[in-house]
Amino acid sequence: MRSLSYIYSRVLRKLRGSAIQNSKVHPTSKIESGSVLVNSSFDRHSFCGYDCTFLNTRVGAFCSISNDVVVGGARHPIEYVSTSPVFLSHKDSVKTKLSRHVYSTALETQIGNDVWIGERVLIKEGVSIGDGAVIGMGSVVTKDVPPYTIVGGNPAKLIRRRFSDDVIAGLGRLQWWSLSDEEIRAMAPLFVDPVALLKEKGLL
């Protein structure tokens, strides 16, 4: 039986809500409380856990994103004399402005379809995560991640591919996530066997 303190803490965590600005979340997707979305989007049947941040990010369909994941973020001008926003034109945490140089290099980050991202992952702005990729917990992703690969570490490196080249190519052609829910439901019994699924579809 769950204790009252556990239930109370869960309720408080939920009550915080999420902050979503200039972003679009599909009705079938879920953004947990404490998470922030700015200039971002989530396609259908995707979710992110608690206390995540997404800036200028496009998240595909059927993605599973755990807690405390940070994607994107503002770049500071390391080529200038100072990296401080005190010298930049845009609004920031500090109020003082000693100059107002225009500096905006926000890059869009792309997260493909059916991507699984573990807890406390950091993903650099402008990175592309391929369909079906898996990113291990605590990883720091600074480069593009190919489809159907598993990466981990700081910086994140290839651990292994999920499937053979033929299966990866077949899944890329199938693009099951773009089909209707009814079509996916019909083929779902074969999702435990990628080879059988692709053979049935004539893609292997």
N, C-alpha and C positions, 0 to 999 in steps of 0.2 A: 504494500500500500504506500502511495506517495505521501510524503510529509507535507504539512501545511506550508512550511518554509519553502519547499521546492516549488509547490504550486504558485505561491506568492511571487517568487523570483521569476518564474516563467511568465506570469501575467504582466509583471512590470516590464519585462523585456519586450513583450508584444506591444504594450501601450506606447512605447516610444515612437512608433510609426517610422515611415521612411520619407526621405526628402527627394522628390522627383521634379526636376526643372528642365523644361524644353526637351522632354524625352517622351518616347512612346513605348508602352509595354503592352504586349498582346494580352487580351482578356484571359487566355488560358495559362499565362505565365504568372510567376509569383516573385515579388521582391520582399524579403523579410525586413523586419524593423531594424532601425539603426543604419540602414544602407542608404547611399546617396547616388543618384543618377543625374548627370548634367550632360546635355547634348548627346544623349545616348538612346539606344533602342534594344528591346528584347523581342525576338520572334516567338512563335507559339511554343507552348509546352516547355519553356525554359524556366529555371529558377536560380536565384542566388540566395545565400544564407544571410546571417546577421552581420551587420557592421562592415559591409562591402562598399567600395567606392568605384564608380565607373564614370570616367570623363572622356567625352568624344569617342565613344565606343559603340560598335555595332555587334550585337550578340545574336547568333543564329538560332535555329529551332532545336528543341530537344537537348539543350545544354544543361549540365548539372554543375553548379558553382557553389562551393562551400563557403564557410564563414571567413571573415577578415581578409578577403581578396581585394587588392587594389589594382585597378587597370587605368593606364593613362596618367596624365598629370602635366602640369605646366613645366616648361623648360626655362631655365635661367640662362642669361647671355654670358656664357663663359668666355666669349671672344671680346667682350667689353672690358673696360678697366675694372668695373665692379659687377658682381652678380646680383646686387641688391635691387629690389623693386622700387626703392626710394628714387631711382633715376629713370623709372619707366612710366609711361603714360597711363597704363591701366590701373584700375582700382585693386588694392591689395590689402593685406592685414595691417600694414603700417600706414599711417595717415600722412606723414611728412613726404613732400615731393621736392627734391633738390634739382630735378630736371624732369622732362617728360618725353623721353625718347620712345617712339612707337616700336614696340617689340611684340610680335605675335607669331608664333611658329607651331600652333596647336596642330598636331597630326592625329588623324583618325586611326584608332586601333580596331582591327577586325578579328572577331572570334567566330569561327565557322560553326557548322551544325554538329550536334551530337558530341560536343566537347565536354570533357570532365576535368574540372579544375579543383585541386585539393585545397585544404585550409592554408591561410596565410601566404598565398602566392602573390608575388608582385610582378606585374607585366608592364614593361616600358611602353610609352606612347608610340604609335606608328607601327607596332609589331602586328603580324598576321598569324593567327593560329588556325591551322588547317582543320578540315572536317575530321571528326572522329579522333582527334588528338586527346592525349591524357597528360596532365601536368601534375607532377607529384607535389605533395604538401611542402610548404616552405620554400618553394623554388623561386628564383629570380630570373624572369624571362626577358632577355635583352635582344633576342634575334627571332626571326620567323621560325615557326614550328611546322614541319611538313604534315600532311594529312596522315592519320592513323599511326602516329608515332607516340611513344611514351618518353617524356623528358623529365629530368629532375636535377636538383642541385642549384648552386650559386657560383657562377652563372649556370642556367639550365643547359644540360647536354643530353644527347640521345642516349636512352637506356636500351630500347629495342623498338622494333616495329611490331604493331599488333598482329598483322597478318602478312602473308606472302605478297609479292608484287602483283600477282594475278588477281588475288582477292581484293587488294586495295584498289586496283584499277577497275575491277568490276563494281565495287561499291561506289566508286566515284562516278561511274556511268549510271548506276541505278538511281542514285540521289533519292533514296526512299523518303527523306524528310520533306521533299517537295510535293509528295503525293497527299491525297486527302486522308483524313483519319479513317474513313471506311476502307480505303485501299490498303492502308498500313495495317489495320486490324485483320484484314484477310490474310496478309502474308506474315503476320506476327508469330504464328506457331513455328515458323522456320528461323526465327531470329536467333535461336540457340545454335544454329548450324549455318554460318555464312556461306560455306561451300555449297550446301544443298539449296539454299535460297538463290544463289547466283546461277546454279545449274537450272533450276526451275524457270528462271527468268531469261535463260539463254545468254547469260553474260559471262559464262565460264565454261 
